[in-house]
Amino acid sequence: MSPPVALLSVSRSRIYELIRSNQLRTVRVGGSRRVPARALDEYVARLLRGSGRGTA
């Protein structure tokens, strides 16, 4: 979970909260859960739309 933590500048526990609440999508790879780059992009885009600061 280190890349999502670093990219979003949030704690590891916050990443897990976002995953549990279905706000951040994951995929299973073997026995591990991974957050695809696209899922991070989608999450950030939703945040920007919600704040009214998205690009036109």
Beta strands, then each sheet from edge to edge (+ up, - down):
strand 1: 27-29
strand 2: 32-34
sheet 1: 1+ 2-
end
